């Protein structure tokens, strides 16, 4: 008799101690019952004090789980208080209004029916929502280090947090980008409608911007390892430092200046003169030839390039000595721009007049 009474009291305490919330989507109820949370469920009621709920740190549902094909709202996921990774790439996610407070990583890509994201947790470090129907993103938390929002309908991005290191926003409808933080190391924003870029921070090493035909101007480039600007409107570049790999070859383009009709007038004639400290060219004006004097013995890749004012390269010659003679036979009278490049770096640039 006493044993039965104790069991009844204990059972009543368990029921009273539970805190139930309604899970409105029957498909999410089905998921909870099928993936290890059945002991936390009573019909469509979920006990938020259930050990499996409050201690779970990872939920991963990917395309391999598409036995469950109906669209789903995961309203109630916010009660998984310890959840750090939520990876829901089934393709059927349509809605959730709140996220767990300790969430570190959110993968919700490949869900074309997902039209909005809830406010993001303050500790979130990685957000991957590629292949979406979002037209905007919520404010990005200051902890965010990785953002992948490619293949959607975004027309703008929110302010980028100071911790962000990698940004992938290609294949959207963006026409501008917010300023990059000093922490950024890699950006890929190809195939948008971008016409202007913010300044490049010193930390940036990889920058991809192909497929933006309206983009005509580049900010000053100090150092890049990889740079892709194919299928853009760029026909001249500002004075730059070191670019290891570029597509197309950045050294084949002239500097933007008052002689170049392109609207990127980022280097004026006075600035060009200041770039000649390592290169002396004479005579200038010239008639049949010019002599280039280098401060140091050139490497095997050092090259002199001459451009007309439309940006077309009309002459190229390897430089092998500290003093080099360049013949100008066949060069029409007029004003020209020149570059001296070596190992993907610009050693000097300027203007020369042929009479």
C-alpha positions in Angstrom: 0.0 0.0 0.0 2.8 2.4 1.0 4.8 1.5 -2.1 1.8 2.2 -4.4 1.2 5.5 -2.7 4.9 6.5 -3.2 4.7 5.7 -6.9 1.6 7.7 -7.3 3.1 10.7 -5.5 6.3 10.5 -7.6 4.3 10.3 -10.9 2.2 13.3 -9.9 5.4 15.2 -9.1 6.8 14.4 -12.5 3.7 15.6 -14.3 3.5 18.8 -12.2 7.2 19.4 -12.8 6.9 19.2 -16.5 6.4 22.4 -18.6 4.5 21.7 -21.8 4.4 23.8 -24.9 2.4 23.1 -28.0 4.2 22.1 -31.2 1.9 23.4 -33.9 3.3 21.5 -36.9 2.4 17.8 -37.1 5.4 17.1 -39.2 7.7 18.5 -36.5 5.8 16.4 -33.9 6.5 13.4 -36.1 10.2 14.3 -36.2 10.4 14.6 -32.5 8.7 11.3 -31.9 10.9 9.5 -34.6 14.3 10.9 -33.6 14.7 10.2 -29.9 12.3 12.7 -28.2 9.2 10.5 -27.9 9.6 10.4 -24.1 9.3 14.2 -24.1 6.0 14.2 -26.0 2.4 13.8 -25.1 0.5 14.2 -28.3 1.6 17.5 -29.7 2.7 18.8 -26.3 6.5 18.9 -25.7 7.9 18.9 -22.2 10.6 21.6 -22.2 12.1 20.3 -19.0 12.8 16.9 -20.6 16.5 15.9 -20.3 16.7 15.0 -24.0 15.4 18.5 -24.9 17.5 20.6 -22.6 20.8 18.7 -23.1 20.8 18.1 -26.9 23.7 20.0 -28.5 23.4 19.0 -32.2 20.4 18.5 -34.6 21.4 17.5 -38.1 18.9 16.7 -40.8 20.2 16.6 -44.4 19.1 15.5 -47.8 19.6 11.9 -46.9 16.6 12.2 -44.6 14.1 13.1 -47.3 11.8 10.2 -46.5 10.1 13.1 -44.8 9.1 15.3 -47.7 6.3 17.5 -46.4 7.0 21.2 -45.6 7.6 21.8 -41.9 7.7 24.6 -39.4 10.1 23.9 -36.5 8.4 26.2 -34.1 9.5 25.0 -30.7 13.2 24.5 -31.5 13.9 27.5 -29.3 13.4 25.3 -26.2 16.5 23.2 -27.0 18.4 25.4 -24.6 21.8 23.7 -25.0 21.6 23.4 -28.8 24.9 24.6 -30.5 24.5 23.2 -34.0 21.3 23.3 -36.1 21.7 21.7 -39.5 18.4 21.5 -41.4 19.1 21.1 -45.1 16.2 18.8 -46.0 14.7 21.3 -48.3 11.3 21.5 -46.6 11.8 24.1 -43.9 9.4 27.0 -44.1 9.3 28.7 -40.7 10.7 29.2 -37.2 10.2 32.3 -35.1 13.0 31.9 -32.6 16.3 30.2 -32.2 18.0 28.6 -29.1 20.1 31.2 -27.2 23.4 29.2 -27.3 23.3 28.4 -31.0 26.8 28.6 -32.5 26.1 27.3 -36.1 23.0 27.5 -38.2 22.8 25.7 -41.6 19.4 26.3 -43.2 20.5 26.3 -46.8 18.7 24.4 -49.6 15.3 25.4 -48.3 13.7 27.3 -51.1 10.4 27.8 -49.2 12.1 29.6 -46.3 11.3 33.3 -46.7 12.5 34.9 -43.5 14.9 34.3 -40.6 14.2 35.1 -37.0 16.5 37.3 -34.9 19.9 35.6 -34.7 21.4 34.4 -31.4 24.1 36.6 -29.9 26.6 33.8 -29.9 26.2 32.7 -33.5 29.5 32.2 -35.3 28.4 30.6 -38.6 25.3 31.2 -40.8 24.8 29.2 -44.0 21.5 29.8 -45.7 22.4 29.3 -49.4 19.6 28.5 -51.9 16.9 30.4 -50.1 13.9 32.7 -50.9 15.0 35.4 -48.5 14.9 39.1 -49.6 16.6 40.3 -46.5 18.7 39.2 -43.6 18.2 40.1 -39.9 20.9 42.0 -38.1 24.1 40.0 -37.9 25.5 39.3 -34.4 28.9 40.7 -33.4 30.2 37.1 -33.0 29.6 36.0 -36.6 32.7 34.8 -38.5 31.2 33.1 -41.5 28.2 34.1 -43.7 27.0 32.2 -46.7 23.9 33.6 -48.3 24.5 32.8 -51.9 21.8 31.8 -54.5 18.9 33.9 -53.4 17.0 37.1 -53.9 18.8 39.5 -51.6 19.0 43.1 -52.7 21.1 44.4 -49.8 23.1 43.1 -46.9 23.0 44.3 -43.3 26.1 45.8 -41.6 28.9 43.2 -41.4 30.2 42.5 -37.9 33.7 43.2 -36.9 34.4 39.5 -36.4 33.4 38.4 -39.9 36.2 36.5 -41.8 34.4 34.9 -44.8 31.5 36.2 -46.9 29.8 34.3 -49.7 26.9 36.3 -51.3 27.2 35.3 -55.0 24.1 34.8 -57.2 21.8 37.3 -55.6 20.5 40.7 -56.7 22.9 42.9 -54.8 23.8 46.3 -56.3 26.2 47.4 -53.5 28.0 45.9 -50.5 28.4 47.3 -46.9 31.9 48.2 -45.7 34.1 45.2 -45.0 35.4 44.7 -41.4 39.1 44.7 -40.8 38.9 40.9 -40.0 37.7 39.8 -43.5 40.0 37.5 -45.4 37.8 36.2 -48.2 34.8 37.6 -50.2 32.9 36.0 -53.1 30.1 38.2 -54.4 30.0 37.2 -58.1 27.0 37.3 -60.3 25.0 40.1 -58.8 24.2 43.7 -59.9 27.1 45.4 -58.1 28.3 48.7 -59.5 30.4 50.0 -56.6 32.7 48.3 -54.0 33.8 49.5 -50.5 37.5 49.9 -49.7 39.6 46.7 -49.3 41.0 46.2 -45.8 44.6 45.0 -45.3 43.3 41.6 -44.1 41.6 40.7 -47.4 43.4 38.0 -49.3 40.8 36.5 -51.7 38.3 38.5 -53.6 35.9 37.2 -56.3 33.5 39.6 -58.1 32.9 38.0 -61.6 29.7 38.4 -63.5 29.0 42.0 -62.5 29.0 43.8 -65.8 28.0 47.2 -64.3 31.1 47.3 -62.1 33.7 49.7 -63.6 35.7 50.9 -60.6 37.9 49.1 -58.1 39.2 50.4 -54.8 42.9 50.5 -54.1 44.4 47.1 -53.8 47.3 46.7 -51.4 47.8 42.9 -51.5 45.6 40.0 -52.8 46.5 36.4 -53.2 43.5 35.6 -55.5 41.4 38.1 -57.5 38.7 37.3 -60.0 37.0 40.1 -61.9 36.0 38.3 -65.1 32.9 39.5 -67.0 32.9 43.0 -65.3 33.1 46.4 -66.8 36.6 47.0 -65.4 39.0 48.3 -68.1 41.5 50.1 -65.8 42.7 49.7 -62.3 43.9 52.0 -59.5 47.6 51.8 -58.5 48.0 48.6 -56.7 50.5 46.6 -54.7 50.9 42.8 -54.9 48.4 40.5 -56.7 49.6 36.9 -56.8 46.8 35.4 -59.1 44.2 37.4 -61.0 41.6 36.5 -63.6 42.0 38.3 -66.0 45.6 39.3 -65.6 45.5 42.6 -63.7 48.9 43.6 -65.2 47.3 43.7 -68.7 45.2 46.7 -67.7 46.3 50.3 -67.5 46.0 52.6 -64.5 42.9 54.7 -64.2 43.7 58.4 -64.6 42.8 61.5 -66.4 44.0 60.1 -69.6 41.7 57.1 -69.4 38.1 57.7 -70.4 36.8 55.2 -67.9 34.9 56.9 -65.0 37.3 55.4 -62.4 39.5 58.4 -62.0 41.3 57.1 -58.9 44.8 58.1 -60.0 45.4 61.6 -61.3 48.4 62.8 -63.2 50.2 64.1 -60.1 49.8 60.7 -58.4 51.3 59.0 -61.4 54.4 61.2 -61.1 54.8 60.0 -57.6 54.9 56.4 -58.7 58.0 56.9 -60.8 60.5 56.9 -57.9 61.8 53.4 -58.8 61.6 54.1 -62.6 63.2 56.9 -64.6 62.1 57.3 -68.2 63.8 59.6 -70.7 63.5 61.5 -72.9 59.9 62.5 -72.2 58.5 63.7 -74.6 60.2 61.1 -76.8 60.4 60.5 -80.6 61.9 57.2 -81.6 62.8 55.5 -78.3 62.9 55.9 -74.6 65.4 54.7 -72.0 64.2 53.2 -68.7 66.5 53.4 -65.7 65.7 50.9 -62.8 67.0 51.3 -59.3 67.6 47.5 -59.0 68.6 44.7 -61.3 65.2 43.4 -62.7 64.0 39.8 -62.3 63.4 37.6 -65.3 59.7 38.6 -65.3 60.1 42.4 -65.3 58.2 43.9 -68.2 57.5 47.3 -69.7 53.9 47.8 -71.0 52.7 50.8 -73.0 48.9 51.6 -73.3 47.0 54.1 -75.3 44.3 56.3 -73.7 41.6 53.7 -74.4 43.4 51.1 -72.3 44.7 49.1 -75.3 48.2 47.6 -74.8 50.3 48.6 -77.9 53.8 47.6 -76.8 55.4 45.1 -74.4 59.1 44.5 -73.8 61.0 42.4 -71.2 63.5 44.4 -69.2 66.8 42.6 -68.4 69.2 45.4 -67.3 69.0 48.4 -65.0 69.2 50.5 -68.1 66.9 49.5 -71.0 66.2 51.0 -74.4 62.7 50.6 -75.7 62.1 51.4 -79.4 59.0 53.3 -80.3 58.9 52.6 -84.0 55.3 52.3 -85.2 54.0 54.2 -82.2 51.9 57.2 -83.3 52.2 60.6 -81.8 50.2 61.2 -78.7 50.1 60.6 -74.9 50.5 57.1 -73.5 50.5 55.3 -70.1 53.1 52.8 -69.1 53.5 50.1 -66.4 56.6 48.3 -65.3 55.5 45.0 -63.6 57.4 42.1 -62.1 56.2 38.9 -60.4 52.6 40.3 -60.3 53.7 43.6 -58.7 53.7 47.0 -60.2 57.2 48.6 -59.9 56.3 51.8 -61.6 53.8 53.6 -63.7 53.5 56.9 -65.5 52.8 58.8 -68.7 55.0 59.4 -71.7 54.4 61.7 -74.7 55.5 60.6 -78.2 56.1 63.5 -80.7 
